[in-house]
Amino acid sequence: MRGLLRSVGPLLLGIGMVLLASGLFNSFLSLRMGLEGFPPQLIGFVVSSYFAGFLFGSLWASAIVGQVGHIRAFAAFAAILTGSFLFLALFVSPWAWMAIRVLSGFAIAGIFVVTESWLNDRADSGNRGRILSFYMIVNQMASGLGQQLLQAGDPAGADLFLIAGALLSVALVPVALSPSAGPPPPSRNALNLLALYRISPLGVIGCFAVGLSNAAFYSLAPLFGQSLGLSVAAIAQFMTLTIFAGMVMQWPVGRLSDRRDRRHVIVGVTTGVVCAGAAIAIVGGGSLPVLLVLVAIYGGLSLTIYPLMVAHANDFTGPGQRVAASAGLLLAYGIGAVIGPILAANLMGWLGPQALFGYVATIAAGLALFTLYRIRRRAPVPVDSRDAFVPVAETTAAPRPGPGRDAADVQGAAVAVETARGSPEQK
């Protein structure tokens, strides 16, 4: 295991720096748009353009990886992402930012494809769960620490653009100088979204709902804090606490779902999100300590829904379908992520900033009701027939580990992102 971590260490260091820069930039850009006086509705379209690019990247990036290899593809995607961050500082226009953010989303999706297919190639069935868990910790830790970099410069100036660009440039170094060769080109395995819905309706609808709500939260929560008059330091604390609470809650919620019907756990978690979201919408603006407690509860619960959905869907898939199923769920998430920020931003423009949490609470309530409906329609999977829970980020196409996995099934996460191409769905 130590040797394996050494071999993928440069890759994890590189992706950690990318996520540090991305975590900073995504929150900073929302603040900057508020300072520039962009109306909330327009901010929603700028935010959604990023997720539209992410969706395109998830469909096409593996073709690029297959043609040039993992190391060159990582360097190319990181360079595109760096350029997109810096160009945003030159053109302060919502329409220019919309187009540039499509490139950002495409590039970050490509970086995830490279990283996750590389990790899966190096891992095997005996250590894959530990490798993906370690990757998840790097993912969440870097994203959370990126929020603290909001205090490193004036959001109204160019400092944060330059800091994010510099971090991305440095992220190229460990991967480019990695002593280990990249994996072979990914194979292809198709399972379209409609087929996946027939296998697991709750998995597909759940990931779509998570995209609707969590993408809106991450993109617009800094704007919510700004509208309350919070300082940049308080907004950074707000966002960091949300992410770290979600990281801490992954294991206890996951272990509980391994021992019970996962759908009952999903109902409990989504009900908690409804309560926390409604409480923030009603009283969250009155006191910063109260807001931080509520947002910790919200983040601790809401960030566990996606891995619960991935685990539930994989309870019903066969060994040869899990890579494709994971990317199909990513596609469902991506579609929701394109729509969610637009809906939430318009609601914030019409009803005020608290509408963001009213919106996420409504999505969670709908998901809880749909889960109860599925409980009535389908018997649970026996506990001894399930895969163990592994925490996965919402941006991951990584397959779930399990005792019956064959080598073709774990060839790489990049395989699946091509699968939406030949059918109306994906994977």
N, C-alpha and C positions, 0 to 999 in steps of 0.2 A: 504494500500500500504506500509506503514512503517513497519507493522508487517511482510508482505511478504518479504520485503528487509532484515529485520533482520533474517528471517528464511533461506534465501539463501545467506546472507552475508558471512558466512564462505566459501561457495563454490566459490563465486565471488573473495574473497581474495585469495583462493588457485589457481584458474585459472589465476588470475592476476599475481601471482608470477611465475607460469609456463610460461606465455607469456613473462614476463620480462626476464626470463632466456633464453627462446627460441629466442626472438628477438635479444638478445646479441649474442647468439651462432651461429645463422645462418649467420649473417654478419661476425662475427669473423672467422668462419671456412673458408669462401671465402678468407679473408685476409691471413689466415695462409697457405692455399694451395698455394697462390701466393708467399709467403715468402719461402715456401719449394721448389719452382721451379716446381710445377706440371704444365704441359702444359694445356692450356685452354680446349682442347678437353677432357682430362682426368678429369678436374674439372667438366665439364658438366656431366659426367657419375656419379661422386660422388654425385653431387647435385640431379640428377634424381633418384638415389637410394633411397634418402629420400622420394621423392614423390611416388616412387613405394611402399615403406613401408606404406606410408599414404593411398594409394589405398587399399592395403591388409587390413589395419586396419579398413578402412571404411566399408569393406565387412564382417569382422569377429568379430569386437570388441563387437557388441551388444550381440553375443552369450555368450561371457565371462561375460558381465554385467548381462545377464539373469541367469547365473549359480551362481554367487557369490554376486551379489548385487552392488549397485552404489559406496558405500564407499570403500569396499574392492577392487573393480575394479579400482577406482581412485588411491588408494595407490599402487596397483600393476603396473599400467601403469606409474605412476610417478617414481617408483623405477626403472623400466626398462629404462626410459628416463635418469634418473640420472646416472645409470651405463653406458649407451651408451656414455654420454658426457665424463665421466671420462676415459673409456677405450680408447677413441680416443687419449687421451694424452699419452697413453702407447705405441701405435702402430702407428708410423708415416709412414704409407704406404697407397697409394691410394686404393689398393685392400682390405686391412683390413678396411679402412674407408668406403668403398663402402658397405661392409657387415654390419658394425655397424650402418651406417645411415639408412639402411632398418629397423632395430630395432627402431631407433629414430622415423622414420615416422609412424611405426605401433603404437608406444606408444602414440604419440601426437594425432593421430586419435582417439585412445581409450579414451583419456582424453576429447576430444571434444564431443564424443558420450555421455560419462557420464554427462558432464556439461550441454549440451543442452537438453538431455532428462529429467534431473533433473529439470531444469528451466521450461520446458514446463509442467511437471507434477504439479509444484507448481502454475503456472499461470492459468488464465482463460481467456475467450474471452474479458472480460472487461479491463484486464490489461496486456495482453500478449505483445502488441506492446510496452508499456513502459518498460516492463521487458527486452525484446530483445534489445531495443534501449540502455538501461543502460548497458547490457552485451556487446553491440557493442562498447560503449565508453570505458569500461574497457579493451576490446580486443585491440583496436587501441592505447589507451593511454599507456598500458603496453608494447606493441610491440615497440612504438616509443621511450619510455624512455629506453628500453633495448639497443637501439642504442648508447645512451650516455654512457653506461657502457663499451663501447669499450675503453674508455680512462682510465679505472680503472686498467689496467695492460698492460704489454708488450705483443703484439700479438705473438711475437716469443717465449715466455716462456709458463709456465704452469698456470700462474695466472688466466687467463680468463676461462680455463677449470674448475678450482677449484671454481671460483665465480659462474659460471653457475650451477655446481653441488650442491653447498651449497644452492643456491636459490631454487632449485628443492626439496632438502631435507626439507627445511623449509615449502614449499608449502603443504607438507603432513599434517602438524600440524593442521591448521584450519579445514580441511575436516575431518580428523580422530577424532577430538574432537567436531565436530558439534553436538549440542544437538538434532537436528531434524533427524529423520530416513530417509533413502533414499527412493526413489519412488519404487513402485512395478515393477517387471520385465516387459520389453517392450513387447507389442503385435507385430504382424507381418502383414504387408500389402504390397502387391506386385504390382508394376507397372514397367515393364521393360523399358530399354532405348529406344528401337525401338517404343514402344507404346507412350512414352513421346515425341519422335521426331514427331510422327504423330499429337500429340496434339499441340506442339509448336516447329517447326523446328528452329526458331530463338533462342529460349531459350536454346536449346541443343547446337547448333553450337556456340552461343555466349559464353556460359560457357566454352566450349572446347577452344575457341579462347583466352578467358581470362587466362585459364590455360597455354596455349602456351606462352603468353606474360608476364603476371605478375609473374609467377613462375620464369621465366628466369630473369626478372628484379631484384626481391628480392634476388635471389641467386648470381647473377653475377655483380650487380651494385657496391658492394664494390670492386670487382676486377677491374672494370672500373675506379673507383676513384683512386685505387692504381696505375694503369698503367699511370694515368695522373700526378702522383707524389704528390697527395694530402696527407696531414698528416692524422693520425688516427682521430684527432679531426675534421678535415674538412669532412672526410668520415662519421663520426657519425652525423654531422650536416646535411649533404646531405641526409642520409637515414631518419633521424628524420623528416626533413622538408617534405619529400615525404609523409610519413605516416600521419602526422598531417594535411597536406593540403587535403589529401583524406578524413580524418575525418570531417573536416570543411565543405567540399563540399557535404557531403551526403544529408543533409536536403534540401538545395536550389535546387539541381538537382532532388531529389526525389519529392519535392512538385511540381516542374514544370512538371514532368512526370505524376503526378496524375491529372493534369489539361489539358494535351494535349495528343495526340497520343504518347505513349511511344517510338514508333519506330522513330519518328522524333527527339525526345530527344537523342536517342541512336545514330542516324546519326550525330547530332551536337557534341556529346561528343567524338565519335570515330574520327571525323574529327579534333577536337581539339588535340586529342592524336597524330594523324598523324603529325600535324604541330609542336607540341612540341617535339616529338621524332626526327623528321627530323632536327629541329633547334639544338637540343643537338648534334646530329651526326655531324652536319656541323660546329657549332661554340662553342659548349659547353665546349671544352677543353681550350679555350683561356682566360677565366676570371672566377674566382670562383664566384663573385657576379652574373654574367650573368648565370652561370651554376645553381646556387641556385634558381634564378627566374624561369628559364625554367623547372627545375625539380619540383618546386612547382606547376606549371601549369600542368605538366605531371601527378604528383601524384593526384592532385585535381580532374582531369578528369578520369584517368585510374581506380582509386579505386572505382568509382561509377558504372562502367559497370556491374560488377557481380550482385549487388543488383537490377539494372535495368533489367537484364535478368531474375532474379528470380521473380521479380514483373510481368514482361511481361508474363512469362510462367504460373504463377498462375492466371492471368486473364482468362486463358482458361481451368483451371482445376476445377473439382467439389470439394465439401467440403470433401469427403472421399478420395481424391487423393493427397492432398497437402503435407502431410508428405512424401509420396513416391516420389512425384514430386521434392521436395526439395533435397532429397538424390540422385535422378537420376541426377539432375543438378550438385550436388557435384561430382558424379562419372564422368560426362563429364569433369568437371574442372580437376579432378585428372588425367585423361588420358592425357589431354593436358599438365598438369604440369610435367608428366614423360618425355614427348617428348621435350617440349620447351627448358629446359636448355641445353640439348644435342645439339639441332640445333643451339642455340644462341652461345654456347661455341665454336663450330666448326667454325662458322662465325667469331667470334672474333679472333680465331687462324689464320684464313686465311686472313682476311681483316683488322684486328686491333680492338682495344677496342671500337671505335665508332660504329662498326657494331652492337653492342647490341641495340642501339637506332634506327638504320636503320631497324633492325629486328622487333622490337616492332611496329614501324611505319607501316611496311608492313602488319603485322597481323591486325592492326587497320584499315588500308585501305581496306583489304579484308572483314573485318566484316562490315564496312560501306556499301560496295557494296552489300553484301548479305542482309543487312537490307533494302536497297532500293529495291532490288528484291522482298523481302517479302511484302513490302508496296504495290507493284503492284499486288501481288497475293492474298491478304487477306484484308478484310475491318477491320477497327479498332474496338476495343471493346468500347462500349459507356462508357463515364466517370462514369456515375452513377452505372455501373455494375462491376466496378473494386474494388479490395482491395486497401486500403491505402498503400502507400509505407512505408516499414520499412527497415532501413539499416541493411544489414547482411554481415558478413565477408565471404571471399572466402572459409574459412575453415568450414563454418557452414552448418549443415544439418537441422537447425531449421526450422519448418514450418512457413509459413506466416500467420499472423493473419487476420481474416476477420469476417464480421458480421454473416456469415452463418455457422461457424465452429461447428461441433458436437464433443462430448467428445472423440469418438474413433479417430477422426482425429488428435487430439493433444496429444495423449498418450505419445509421446516422439520422439525425433529425432533419437534415437538409433534404433527404429523399422526399419527404411528404409535402413539402411546400410546393412541389411541382404539381401535385395531384388535383388541385382545383382547376387545372387548366383544361382537361379534356372532358369536363362534366359541369353541370350547373352548380355543383357543390365542390367539396374537397374531401379528400381523405375519408 
